[in-house]
Amino acid sequence: MRIGLEISYDGTSFLGWQKQTGGGTVQQVLEEKLSILTGTSMNIIGCGRTDTGVHAKQFYVHLDLEDSALEKINLYHLNSILPWDISVNRMFQAGADFHSRFDANKRKYIYRLQTRKNPFLRNYCYHFLNESRIQFNRLDEIARLILQTHDFSSFTKSNSGLNHFECKIIESKWLNPEPGVYEYHIAANRFVRGMVRLIVGCCMNYSLEKINRETILSQIQAKKQIDKSWSVPAQGLTLEEVGYPEEVTSSWIDIGV
């Protein structure tokens, strides 16, 4: 039976989502705890991957379970055995061909930046303690440029191993909801590795007048890495939302409540 889980996690203590040699990833911890409960080895697939220190408010995974193993887990048992920085919010039976990664058609990230020191937010935003240097209109100018961009070769980490860098951008905007608080909202059908943090860094460099618009535009068109490339700190980034077509979600049945 194909099972889906909707989870959230605080990425502060993890080396990202995807398991790797040396451990310390969200995928590894989740598989280990599921294996303890079911008594069988687990292999789960996530809707994407997040880098070290990046958070996820909504993240989907899928796995296959025999009925006998399924009887041993529910939301209470899962959350009781998982560490506090991972929660399982929903457990559901999905269609036999549901794939948490390939079926997703929307992912939304928010990058949070604060210009006033706040010890309670130190793990969840980037503190840039010089608000007078930030020009909001210039931040949003680059956000609007990103909305018109299709190839993101200029905004990816090297050696990404991808076949193409095309993404369909659904939303790209900066918000300044209150003094000292800045948020970059971006949604797309897919993202390339390191893309959001590099875009935010580009917006910041333009706002700080370290690079001009013509250079940014020409390098996007030439598919070259942006001058003064800046991947802003990971703790400000959260995967906020993952979306699926209605024909996928209409068959989901909540279980294990």
WOSULRA-V633385 format. One record per pair of residues at least 4 apart in sequence whose C-alpha atoms are under 7 Angstrom apart, sorted by sequence separation. I is the first residue (numbers start at 1). J is the second residue. If there is no record, write none. Layout:
i->{I | I}
j->{J | J}
This chain:
i->{19 | 25 | 26 | 27 | 28 | 29 | 30 | 31 | 32 | 33 | 34 | 35 | 50 | 65 | 66 | 67 | 73 | 74 | 75 | 76 | 77 | 78 | 82 | 94 | 99 | 100 | 118 | 121 | 135 | 136 | 137 | 138 | 139 | 140 | 141 | 142 | 143 | 144 | 145 | 152 | 177 | 191 | 194 | 195 | 196 | 197 | 198 | 199 | 200 | 201 | 202 | 203 | 204 | 205 | 206 | 212 | 213 | 214 | 215 | 216 | 217 | 218 | 219 | 220 | 244 | 245 | 246 | 11 | 23 | 35 | 65 | 73 | 98 | 176 | 177 | 205 | 206 | 219 | 244 | 19 | 35 | 176 | 205 | 206 | 219 | 18 | 35 | 175 | 176 | 219 | 17 | 18 | 19 | 34 | 79 | 175 | 15 | 16 | 17 | 18 | 19 | 79 | 174 | 175 | 14 | 15 | 16 | 17 | 117 | 174 | 216 | 14 | 31 | 114 | 116 | 173 | 174 | 14 | 31 | 47 | 113 | 114 | 115 | 117 | 153 | 173 | 31 | 47 | 75 | 112 | 113 | 114 | 115 | 116 | 152 | 172 | 173 | 46 | 47 | 112 | 113 | 114 | 115 | 151 | 152 | 171 | 172 | 46 | 113 | 115 | 151 | 171 | 172 | 45 | 46 | 75 | 115 | 150 | 151 | 171 | 44 | 45 | 150 | 170 | 171 | 44 | 45 | 150 | 169 | 170 | 44 | 169 | 43 | 168 | 169 | 167 | 168 | 147 | 167 | 167 | 147 | 167 | 147 | 146 | 165 | 202 | 144 | 201 | 202 | 143 | 144 | 201 | 143 | 201 | 18 | 38 | 143 | 198 | 201 | 17 | 198 | 200 | 17 | 140 | 160 | 198 | 16 | 17 | 38 | 140 | 197 | 198 | 16 | 37 | 139 | 197 | 15 | 16 | 37 | 156 | 157 | 15 | 16 | 62 | 156 | 157 | 14 | 15 | 16 | 62 | 156 | 14 | 61 | 156 | 13 | 60 | 155 | 11 | 12 | 11 | 12 | 11 | 155 | 11 | 155 | 10 | 9 | 10 | 9 | 8 | 9 | 33 | 8 | 33 | 131 | 8 | 7 | 8 | 6 | 7 | 6 | 7 | 47 | 48 | 6 | 46 | 47 | 5 | 6 | 45 | 46 | 4 | 5 | 4 | 5 | 4 | 3 | 4 | 2 | 3 | 2 | 3 | 142 | 2 | 1 | 2 | 1 | 116 | 139 | 1 | 115 | 139 | 154 | 114 | 115 | 154 | 114 | 113 | 114 | 138 | 139 | 113 | 138 | 154 | 112 | 113 | 153 | 154 | 155 | 112 | 153 | 154 | 111 | 112 | 135 | 154 | 110 | 111 | 134 | 110 | 111 | 134 | 10 | 110 | 133 | 9 | 10 | 109 | 110 | 9 | 109 | 8 | 9 | 108 | 109 | 8 | 108 | 7 | 8 | 107 | 108 | 7 | 106 | 107 | 6 | 7 | 106 | 107 | 5 | 6 | 106 | 107 | 6 | 105 | 106 | 5 | 6 | 5 | 4 | 5 | 4 | 3 | 4 | 3 | 4 | 2 | 3 | 2 | 2 | 2 | 1 | 126 | 126 | 125 | 126 | 12 | 124 | 125 | 123 | 124 | 113 | 112 | 111 | 112 | 111 | 110 | 111 | 109 | 110 | 109 | 110 | 109 | 110 | 108 | 109 | 108 | 108 | 107 | 108 | 107 | 106 | 107 | 106 | 104 | 105 | 106 | 104 | 105 | 104 | 105 | 103 | 95 | 94 | 94 | 93 | 94 | 92 | 93 | 92 | 93 | 92 | 93 | 91 | 92 | 91 | 91 | 54 | 53 | 54 | 57 | 58 | 75 | 53 | 55 | 56 | 57 | 58 | 74 | 75 | 54 | 55 | 56 | 57 | 58 | 59 | 73 | 74 | 54 | 55 | 56 | 57 | 58}
j->{23 | 29 | 30 | 31 | 32 | 33 | 34 | 35 | 36 | 37 | 38 | 39 | 54 | 69 | 70 | 71 | 77 | 78 | 79 | 80 | 81 | 82 | 86 | 98 | 103 | 104 | 122 | 125 | 139 | 140 | 141 | 142 | 143 | 144 | 145 | 146 | 147 | 148 | 149 | 156 | 181 | 195 | 198 | 199 | 200 | 201 | 202 | 203 | 204 | 205 | 206 | 207 | 208 | 209 | 210 | 216 | 217 | 218 | 219 | 220 | 221 | 222 | 223 | 224 | 248 | 249 | 250 | 16 | 28 | 40 | 70 | 78 | 103 | 181 | 182 | 210 | 211 | 224 | 249 | 25 | 41 | 182 | 211 | 212 | 225 | 25 | 42 | 182 | 183 | 226 | 25 | 26 | 27 | 42 | 87 | 183 | 24 | 25 | 26 | 27 | 28 | 88 | 183 | 184 | 24 | 25 | 26 | 27 | 127 | 184 | 226 | 25 | 42 | 125 | 127 | 184 | 185 | 26 | 43 | 59 | 125 | 126 | 127 | 129 | 165 | 185 | 44 | 60 | 88 | 125 | 126 | 127 | 128 | 129 | 165 | 185 | 186 | 60 | 61 | 126 | 127 | 128 | 129 | 165 | 166 | 185 | 186 | 61 | 128 | 130 | 166 | 186 | 187 | 61 | 62 | 91 | 131 | 166 | 167 | 187 | 61 | 62 | 167 | 187 | 188 | 62 | 63 | 168 | 187 | 188 | 63 | 188 | 63 | 188 | 189 | 188 | 189 | 169 | 189 | 190 | 171 | 191 | 172 | 172 | 192 | 229 | 172 | 229 | 230 | 172 | 173 | 230 | 173 | 231 | 49 | 69 | 174 | 229 | 232 | 49 | 230 | 232 | 50 | 173 | 193 | 231 | 50 | 51 | 72 | 174 | 231 | 232 | 51 | 72 | 174 | 232 | 51 | 52 | 73 | 192 | 193 | 52 | 53 | 99 | 193 | 194 | 52 | 53 | 54 | 100 | 194 | 53 | 100 | 195 | 53 | 100 | 195 | 52 | 53 | 53 | 54 | 54 | 198 | 55 | 199 | 55 | 55 | 56 | 56 | 56 | 57 | 81 | 57 | 82 | 180 | 58 | 58 | 59 | 58 | 59 | 59 | 60 | 100 | 101 | 60 | 100 | 101 | 60 | 61 | 100 | 101 | 60 | 61 | 61 | 62 | 62 | 62 | 63 | 62 | 63 | 63 | 64 | 203 | 64 | 64 | 65 | 65 | 180 | 203 | 66 | 180 | 204 | 219 | 180 | 181 | 220 | 181 | 181 | 182 | 206 | 207 | 182 | 207 | 223 | 182 | 183 | 223 | 224 | 225 | 183 | 224 | 225 | 183 | 184 | 207 | 226 | 183 | 184 | 207 | 184 | 185 | 208 | 85 | 185 | 208 | 85 | 86 | 185 | 186 | 86 | 186 | 86 | 87 | 186 | 187 | 87 | 187 | 87 | 88 | 187 | 188 | 88 | 187 | 188 | 88 | 89 | 188 | 189 | 88 | 89 | 189 | 190 | 90 | 189 | 190 | 90 | 91 | 91 | 91 | 92 | 92 | 92 | 93 | 93 | 94 | 93 | 94 | 94 | 95 | 96 | 96 | 233 | 235 | 235 | 236 | 123 | 235 | 236 | 235 | 236 | 236 | 236 | 236 | 237 | 237 | 237 | 238 | 237 | 238 | 238 | 239 | 239 | 240 | 239 | 240 | 240 | 241 | 241 | 242 | 242 | 242 | 243 | 243 | 242 | 243 | 244 | 243 | 244 | 244 | 245 | 244 | 251 | 251 | 252 | 252 | 253 | 252 | 253 | 253 | 254 | 254 | 255 | 254 | 255 | 255 | 256 | 234 | 234 | 235 | 238 | 239 | 256 | 235 | 237 | 238 | 239 | 240 | 256 | 257 | 237 | 238 | 239 | 240 | 241 | 242 | 256 | 257 | 238 | 239 | 240 | 241 | 242}
